[in-house]
Amino acid sequence: MPLRTDYIPLLQAEMVRVLPTRSTREKNAFAALDVHEQTWRFLNWQSRLVHPHARQVNRANGFDSLPAVEANKSAVQELLARLARGDDVRTHLSQDVECGYSMHAPGQKGGPDFDLLLSEWGIHHLHLNQLSVKSGSRLKSKDLLYAILGRGVVFALAVGPHRAWASTRLIEAAVRSWPNQRLYSPLSISPGRDWSETERKRLRAAGVTSTPVADNQAWLSGVTGGISTALVSNRVFREAGKLVRFLRQATEYPEHIEYPLQNHASLNDVAWPKHPIMAIQWLSGPDRYCFGIREMTSGVAVLI
C-alpha cells in the first residue's frame, strides 16, 4: 500500500530553494508566507521566463516595415532566429527576472518581482541586445521586442521603446494579424470610453484590468485573463490554486501519484523500491518549466 506523503511542505521547500531573491532576508520572508501566496508568487516568476525550445515565429502584419524594426534589422532578425532555434534568451530579458520575490514598503504593491504588462496583456518584452554585466549594472537596449510567447510559437507584435507598456497598438497588432488565435477575446460589452496610456498604467498598478479598446471592441487577454489585485495574472492565480489542491489530494490519496510512477518505472525496466522516497522538484520539461514528483531511489518522475 502506498505510503502517505505530505506534499505541501515538499512544495514549499522546493519553491524556497529555487526562487531567486536579492538577499537572505527576502528569501526568509518568502519562506514565511503561506503556501498559497508562495505558489502564486513562484508561478508569477516562472511566467516571466522564456523556456528554451524551438518555436514557430509569426510576425504581425506590417512588422517588417516598422521604423524600429528597419532601424534594428540585424538585431531583430537575430533575436527572432534565437527564439526559433530554441536558444536560451535569458540575457535578453529584464534583470528583474532574477528577483522572484521582493519585500515592499507598507502600502506599496508593485516592485521588480512583477511584470505588469505580462500580467495583464500576456506580452513579453525582450531587449534586442543581450544584456551584459558591466561595472555592476546591465546595459539595456534602446528598443524592445514585444511578443506573445506560447508553447512552440512566437507572435512578434512590434519593436518599440520601453514607454510602450500600455500602447493599444500592441493589442491592435495581435487582433488584426491573428483574429482566430484567441490571443485576445472580444468582450460582449460596450467599449465605452477608452483609457489613456497614463490612466491604463495607473489602473494596472492597482491590479485593475482596463479592457483595452481596438477596432471599437473591448478585449481581454486570452493568455492571462487579465490582471488580479495581487498584480499577477488571473491565469497564474488559477494555476496556483489548482497546484495546491492537487497536492492536497495527492497527500490524501497517495496511490494517485505512486501508481503512475510505478508504471513509469516498469515501462523503463527500473525496479520500484520497497520504501519509496518522494520529492517535489522544479524541472524543465520538453516545452516548459514545471514541477515534478520524483521517487528518489528509482529516479522516475511525473510532471505536474
N, C-alpha and C positions, 0 to 999 in steps of 0.2 A: 504493500500500500504506500502511495507517495507520502513523503514526509512534509508536514506543514512548514512553509517558509513565509515569514513576514516580509513582503517585498517592498513595502513603503520605506523602511529605514535603508534598505539597499539602494533604492532610487535616490533618496536624499543624499546618501554618502557619495554616490557617483556624480550627482549634479554638483555638489560642493567641490569634488576633486577636479572636475573638468572645467567648470565655468571660470573664464578669465576675469580677474579683478586687478585693480591697480595697487592694492595694499592688503596686508593680512587683516587689518581692521575691517575692510569691506568684505573680505572672504568670511570672516567670523560673523558679520552682520547678516550676510546671506544665509549662513548656516543656521541662524537663529529664527528665520522665517518659518511659517507653517508650510506644509508640503504643497498646498495649492498655489500659494504665491511663489514659492521656489520653482514650481513646474512651469507656470506661465511666464515667469521671468526667463527661465532657462530656454524654453521654446521660442521666446521672442528673440533671444540672442542667436539661437540656431537659425531662425528665419532670415537673419541678415547675412549668413554665409552663402557662398556660391559653391555647391558641390562640383568637383571636377569630373564631369562626364561629358561625352560628346553630345552636342546639341545641334539641331537644325536652326540656322539663323534666318529670320524673316525680317525684312526691312519695311518700315511703314511707307505708304505712298509718298513719293517726293523726298524720301530720306536722303538719297544721294545728292540731291540738288540743294540741300540746306546750306546756307553760308558757312555755318560752323563745321559741317561735315567736309565741305570743299576746302576749308582752311586747314583742316587737320586730317586730310585724306589718308595719308600713310598710317598715322597713329590709329585712326578709326578702323581701317582695314585690318591692322594687326591685332587689335583688341577683339574684333569680331571673329577673326581667324582663331584666336586662342580659345574663345568660347566654343567655337565649332569643334575644335580638336579635343576639348575637354581638359585643357591646361588648368592648373591651379592659378586663379586670378586674384588671390587674396591680397596681393600687393597693389591691386587696382582699387581696392575697397578703402573706405574711410578708416583711419586709425582707430576710430571709436568702436569698431567691431572687436577690438581687444579689451573692451570694457563691458563685461556681461552684466555687471551689477554695480551701481553707483549709489552711495549714500547721499541723499538730497537734504537740503536745508528745509526746515519746517515750512509747510505751505507751498513748497516747490515740487512740481510733479515731473517735469521734463529733465533731461540730462543726457550725457553721452551714451547711456545704455538704451536709448530709444532712437529709432529712425522713424519719424512721424510720417514722412512721405510713403515709406514702405508699409507702415501700419495701416494707413487709410486707403491708399490707392494701389498698393501692391507693386510699386515701381522701385526697382533698384537704381542706384546711381553709382557709376564706376568711373574712376579717373582714367583719362586716356593714357597717361604715362604711368609706369609702375612707381608707386610711392617708395622712395628710398630714404633711409635714415641718414641725416647729415646734421652734425652738431646737435644731436639730441632731438631733432624735430624732422618731420616728414615734409618733403616738397610736394605741393599739390599742383595738379594741372589746372589751367585756367578754365577749360571746358570739361564737361562730364557727358558720359553716355547714359541716357535714361532708357531703361529697358525692363520689360517684364520677363522673368526667367521662370520656366517651368521644367518639369522632367523631360529632358530631351528636346527642348525648344527654347528659342530666344525670340522675343518680339522687340526689335530695336525701334524705339519711338522717335527719339530725337537726340541731337547733340547740342548742348547749350550750357550756359553759365550756372553757377551754384544758386543764383537767386530764382531759378525757375521751379522751386519746390512746389508752388501752388498754381502753376500755369495750366489752364484748361486746354492749352494746345496739346498737352500730353494725352489727355483724355480723347480729344478730337482725333489725334493720330491713330489711337487704338480702335475707336469705334468705327471710323471711316475705312480703315485699312483691313480690319478683320471683324466685320459685323456679325459673323456666325460663330466666333470663337468663345463668346461669353466672357471675354476679359472684363467687360463691364455689363451689368444688367440694367435694362431700362426700367424705371420705376413708374408705376401706374398712378402718378400724382402730377398735378400741375407744376411745372418747373418753377413758377413764381419768379421772384427777383433773385438773380444770381449774385453770389457774394464776390466782392473784390478779392484780389490775392492777399491783401493785408488782413481782411476780415477772415478769409479762409484759414490763414496761418494761425490766427488767434483762436478760432474755433477748434482747429486741430490740436493746438497746445492744451486745450481744456478737455480733450477727448470727445469732441462732438463731430460727428460725420456731417460734412456740409453738402453732400449730394451735388456735385458739380453739374452745370448745365452745358450741354453741347448739342448743336442742331435742334434747339428748342425742346430738349428732352433731358430729364434728370437721370443721373446714372449712379450706380453703386458698384463698387469693385466686386467682381465675381471671384477674385483671388482671396481677398481678405474679409469681405462682408462689412467693410467699414472699420473705423477705429473705435475702441472701447474707452470708457472713462479711466481705465488703468493705463492708457496710451499704447496698449498693444492691440493687434488686430483682433476682431471678433473670432476669426478662424483660429488663431493661436489660443484664445481663451477656451474655445470649444475643445480643441485638441488636448489641452492640458487637463480639462475635466475628464475627458474620455480615458486618458492615460492613467490617471489616479484611480478612476472607477475600475478599470481593467485589472490593475494590480491588487486592488482590494478584493476583487472576485478571485484572482489567482491565489491569493492568500487563503481565502475561504475554501476554494476548491483546487487544491494543488495538482490534481490529475489533469486539469485543463492545460497545464504547462508541461508536466513531466511526460505525459503520453506522447505528445508531438515530438519532444526531444528524444525519447526512447526510439520512436520510429525513425527519426533522422539518423540516430546513431546506428540503428540496424541496417538502414539502406547504405550506409557508408562503412559497414563492417567494423564498427567501433563498439567495444564492449561497454555496456552500461554498468556503472559502479553500484555496488551493494548499498553504499551510503553516499548518495549524490550530494554535491556541494553546489548550491545555486548562487548565481551572482547576476547583477544587472550591470551592463557595460554600455558605454557610448561608442557606437560603431559607425563605420562608413559602409553603407550598402552600395549596390551597383549604381544607384542613381540618387542617393540621398544620405544624409546623416540621420541616424535614428538610434533608439535604444534597442538593446537586445538582451534576452535572458540566456545566460550561458551556464552549462554544467561544467564546472572547472576541471574535473578529473578526465572526462572524455573529450572536452573541448567543443562539443556540439552546441549550437546556439540557434535561437529563433529570433527574428526581428519583430519588434512591436511598434 
